[in-house]
Structure formats: structure tokens, C-alpha cells
Amino acid sequence: MTKPTEIPIIDYAEFLLFGIEFSLVDFKKYQTEIESFLDKEKKSLDESYNKSLAELDQDDYKRYNQIAQDYYYRSGDIATLFPHNFRASFLIQIITFIEHELKLICEHYEIEKQTKYSINDLKGTNDIEKAKQFLEKSCNVNFRNLDKEWQFILKIKRIRNKLVHSQGFVKKTEKDWKVFNDFNNKLKYFDFSPKGELVEEPKLIIKNRLLIDDLLKVTEDFFNKLLGKELKYNC
């Protein structure tokens, strides 16, 4: 008698990881598209400015001042303001995605393993810290193996909170000022504007795409380690 074929049990860690990786691919495509558009706009503006100067009569100071002033304000928008606004909102979106996926993972294992408590039963100031507690206590996840990625995510979450609640303005007397400067020291992800010793509360400006590039890479590494190693064997 032929033995019936067994239906394989779904590897939920692998299933969840596939969905996360699929979403990260979309994030990267979106980022590349917007950053490329902003680069093209800046290049087009510079070309237009140089062409206007080349066609200008040498003695036409009034026209020169007008062209230079228009370029100054327009360049500030395209080179600084618009890119920062995009990167800031995108950073917020990615952190929200991380929090959502972590909570989803916890809720899945709560149902799958019929744990004694849920993530919502745990004390904590936010979902991301509650998720860490749940995964450590219910699934034996060793966060020391995830510490590099986890600490990076926590710092970006701190920046996210400042962007959301204070529009990126940071008082030099608060703890965030030192934390952000120490984090930014080597990598130069952002600037503070305006500069100067007399400025008490400058604004954090994300000056290039590197911060988002690294956040997406760290997010991918974190979930690969969490779902591909820790949860695959410990839960």
C-alpha cells in the first residue's frame, strides 16, 4: 500500500522573511526613483543657470542679480529642502514598517505557540521595545547576536521621533544633541542648520541618501538574522 504524501509544514519564519524582503525591494526602487529625479532637477537647474549667465551682457548687473537670486532660492529648494523632506518622510515610513513587522512576528508566534501572554500585555514605552521583550522571553531570541543592527535601528528611531515631534529641531541642551552628533561623527549623514554657537536649536537636515541606504541595509540584515537564524531555531 502506497504511503500517503505528507503535507509539509509551512516554515513561517521563512514565509515572513520573504514578505519583508519583497517590501524592501519596493522601498529601494522607490528611493532610487526619487533620488534620481532630484539629481536630474538639480543638474537641469545648474545648466539653466550657467546658460543664463553665458548669454548675459557683462554690464547688466541688475539682470545678473536677479538670475543669481533666483538660482540661490531655487537651488536651496532642489538641493536641500526637497531632498531632506523626502528622506525624512521616508525614514519615518521605514521605522513604521520595522515596528509593524516586529509586532506582526510577535502576534504570529503568540498564536502559533499559544504563549501565556501577548505583546500587548508587556510594559514598555513603545511597540519596538515590547517586541524585543516578547521575542526574548517567549522565543529565546538572543539580541546580543542582533546588537549591531538593533542599536542602529534604535538611533534612527530616535531621529524619527525628533522629526515627528519637533520637525527635526534639536536643542543643544538636551541629550539628543550629543547622541545625534556622536552617531553622525564619522558617517556624516546629516547637518544642523543654521550653524553657529549662538544658535540654540538648529534643525537636523539629512544631507544625502546614505542614511536611508544604510537603514535599508541594516533592516534587511536585522530581519535576516532574526527570522533566518534566531527564530528559525529558537521558537
C-alpha positions as CSV (number, residue, x, y, z in Angstrom):
1,M,0.0,0.0,0.0
2,T,1.4,3.4,-1.0
3,K,2.1,5.7,1.9
4,P,0.2,9.0,1.6
5,T,2.4,12.0,0.8
6,E,2.8,14.2,3.9
7,I,1.9,17.8,3.5
8,P,4.9,19.9,4.5
9,I,4.5,22.3,7.4
10,I,4.9,25.9,6.5
11,D,8.1,27.5,7.7
12,Y,6.6,30.7,8.9
13,A,9.9,32.4,9.6
14,E,10.9,31.9,6.0
15,F,7.4,33.0,4.8
16,L,7.5,36.2,6.9
17,L,11.1,36.9,5.7
18,F,10.1,36.6,2.1
19,G,7.4,39.2,2.6
20,I,9.8,41.6,4.3
21,E,12.4,41.2,1.6
22,F,9.8,41.8,-1.1
23,S,8.8,45.1,0.7
24,L,12.4,46.2,1.0
25,V,12.9,45.7,-2.8
26,D,10.0,48.1,-3.3
27,F,11.4,50.6,-0.8
28,K,14.8,50.6,-2.7
29,K,13.2,51.1,-6.1
30,Y,11.1,54.0,-4.8
31,Q,14.2,55.6,-3.2
32,T,16.2,55.3,-6.4
33,E,13.5,56.8,-8.5
34,I,13.0,59.8,-6.3
35,E,16.7,60.4,-5.7
36,S,17.4,60.2,-9.5
37,F,14.6,62.7,-10.1
38,L,16.1,65.1,-7.6
39,D,19.5,64.7,-9.1
40,K,18.2,65.4,-12.6
41,E,16.3,68.5,-11.4
42,K,19.5,69.9,-9.7
43,K,21.6,69.2,-12.9
44,S,18.9,70.9,-15.0
45,L,18.8,74.0,-12.8
46,D,22.6,74.3,-12.9
47,E,22.7,74.0,-16.7
48,S,19.9,76.7,-17.0
49,Y,21.8,79.0,-14.6
50,N,25.1,78.6,-16.5
51,K,23.4,79.2,-19.8
52,S,21.7,82.4,-18.5
53,L,25.0,83.7,-17.3
54,A,26.7,82.9,-20.6
55,E,24.0,84.9,-22.5
56,L,24.1,87.8,-20.1
57,D,25.6,91.2,-21.1
58,Q,28.7,91.9,-18.9
59,D,27.3,95.3,-17.8
60,D,23.8,94.1,-17.0
61,Y,24.2,93.9,-13.2
62,K,20.5,94.2,-12.5
63,R,19.8,91.1,-14.6
64,Y,22.7,89.3,-13.0
65,N,21.5,89.9,-9.5
66,Q,18.0,88.7,-10.5
67,I,19.4,85.5,-12.0
68,A,21.7,84.8,-9.1
69,Q,18.9,85.4,-6.6
70,D,16.5,83.1,-8.4
71,Y,19.2,80.4,-8.6
72,Y,20.0,80.8,-4.9
73,Y,16.4,80.3,-3.7
74,R,15.6,77.6,-6.3
75,S,18.8,75.7,-5.6
76,G,18.1,75.8,-1.8
77,D,14.8,74.0,-2.6
78,I,16.0,71.4,-5.0
79,A,19.4,70.7,-3.4
80,T,18.5,70.8,0.3
81,L,14.8,71.3,1.2
82,F,13.1,68.9,-1.1
83,P,15.6,66.0,-0.7
84,H,15.5,66.4,3.1
85,N,11.7,66.4,3.2
86,F,11.7,63.2,1.1
87,R,14.4,61.5,3.2
88,A,12.8,62.5,6.5
89,S,9.3,61.2,5.5
90,F,10.9,58.0,4.0
91,L,12.9,57.4,7.2
92,I,9.7,57.7,9.2
93,Q,8.0,55.3,6.9
94,I,10.7,52.7,7.2
95,I,10.8,52.8,11.0
96,T,7.0,52.4,11.0
97,F,7.5,49.4,8.7
98,I,10.0,47.8,11.1
99,E,7.7,48.4,14.1
100,H,4.7,46.8,12.2
101,E,6.7,43.8,11.1
102,L,8.1,43.2,14.5
103,K,4.6,43.3,16.0
104,L,3.3,41.0,13.3
105,I,6.0,38.5,14.0
106,C,5.2,38.5,17.8
107,E,1.5,38.2,17.1
108,H,2.1,35.2,14.8
109,Y,4.2,33.4,17.3
110,E,1.8,34.2,20.1
111,I,-0.9,32.3,18.2
112,E,1.4,29.6,16.8
113,K,3.0,28.7,20.1
114,Q,0.0,29.7,22.3
115,T,2.1,31.8,24.6
116,K,0.9,32.7,28.1
117,Y,0.9,36.4,27.3
118,S,0.8,38.7,24.2
119,I,3.0,41.6,23.2
120,N,0.2,43.9,24.4
121,D,0.5,42.5,27.9
122,L,4.1,43.7,28.3
123,K,5.0,47.0,29.7
124,G,7.0,49.4,27.6
125,T,7.0,52.9,26.1
126,N,6.6,51.7,22.5
127,D,5.9,48.7,20.4
128,I,9.5,48.2,19.3
129,E,10.7,47.7,22.9
130,K,7.7,45.5,23.7
131,A,8.6,43.3,20.7
132,K,12.1,42.9,22.0
133,Q,10.8,41.8,25.4
134,F,8.4,39.3,23.8
135,L,11.0,37.8,21.5
136,E,13.5,37.4,24.3
137,K,11.1,35.9,26.8
138,S,8.8,33.8,24.6
139,C,11.1,32.8,21.8
140,N,14.6,32.8,23.4
141,V,15.9,35.3,20.9
142,N,19.4,36.3,21.8
143,F,19.5,40.0,21.0
144,R,23.3,40.1,21.6
145,N,23.5,38.4,18.2
146,L,21.5,41.3,16.7
147,D,23.0,44.1,18.8
148,K,24.8,45.9,15.9
149,E,21.7,46.2,13.8
150,W,19.4,46.8,16.8
151,Q,21.4,49.7,18.1
152,F,21.5,51.3,14.7
153,I,17.7,51.0,14.4
154,L,17.2,52.5,17.8
155,K,19.3,55.5,17.0
156,I,17.3,56.0,13.7
157,K,14.1,55.7,15.7
158,R,15.3,58.4,18.0
159,I,15.9,60.6,15.0
160,R,12.4,59.7,13.7
161,N,10.9,60.8,17.0
162,K,12.6,64.2,16.7
163,L,11.5,64.6,13.1
164,V,7.9,63.7,14.0
165,H,7.5,65.6,17.3
166,S,9.9,68.6,16.8
167,Q,10.2,68.8,13.0
168,G,13.9,68.0,13.4
169,F,14.8,70.9,15.7
170,V,17.2,69.8,18.4
171,K,18.1,71.9,21.5
172,K,21.8,71.8,22.3
173,T,21.0,71.4,26.0
174,E,19.1,68.1,25.5
175,K,20.6,64.6,25.4
176,D,19.6,64.0,21.8
177,W,22.1,66.7,20.7
178,K,25.1,64.7,21.9
179,V,23.6,61.3,20.8
180,F,23.0,62.6,17.2
181,N,26.4,64.3,16.9
182,D,28.2,61.1,18.2
183,F,26.2,59.0,15.8
184,N,26.9,61.4,12.9
185,N,30.6,61.9,13.7
186,K,32.2,59.5,11.2
187,L,29.5,58.9,8.7
188,K,28.2,62.5,8.2
189,Y,24.6,61.5,7.5
190,F,23.2,64.9,8.3
191,D,23.9,68.6,9.1
192,F,22.5,71.0,11.5
193,S,21.2,74.3,10.2
194,P,21.7,77.2,10.9
195,K,25.2,76.8,12.3
196,G,26.9,78.9,14.9
197,E,27.4,79.0,18.7
198,L,24.6,81.4,19.2
199,V,22.0,79.1,17.6
200,E,20.3,77.2,20.5
201,E,18.0,74.9,18.5
202,P,19.3,74.1,15.0
203,K,17.4,71.8,12.6
204,L,18.6,68.3,11.6
205,I,18.9,68.2,7.8
206,I,19.5,64.8,6.1
207,K,22.1,65.9,3.5
208,N,22.4,62.8,1.3
209,R,20.9,59.4,0.6
210,L,23.5,57.4,2.6
211,L,21.4,57.4,5.8
212,I,18.5,55.7,4.0
213,D,20.8,53.4,2.1
214,D,22.3,52.2,5.4
215,L,18.9,52.0,7.2
216,L,17.5,49.7,4.4
217,K,20.7,47.5,4.5
218,V,20.6,47.3,8.3
219,T,16.9,46.5,8.3
220,E,17.4,43.7,5.8
221,D,20.3,42.3,7.8
222,F,18.3,42.5,11.1
223,F,15.3,40.6,9.8
224,N,17.6,38.0,8.1
225,K,19.3,37.3,11.4
226,L,16.1,37.4,13.4
227,L,13.9,35.2,11.1
228,G,16.6,33.3,9.3
229,K,18.6,32.3,12.4
230,E,17.2,33.2,15.8
231,L,13.5,32.4,15.3
232,K,14.2,29.5,12.9
233,Y,15.8,27.5,15.7
234,N,14.6,29.1,18.9
235,C,10.9,29.4,18.5
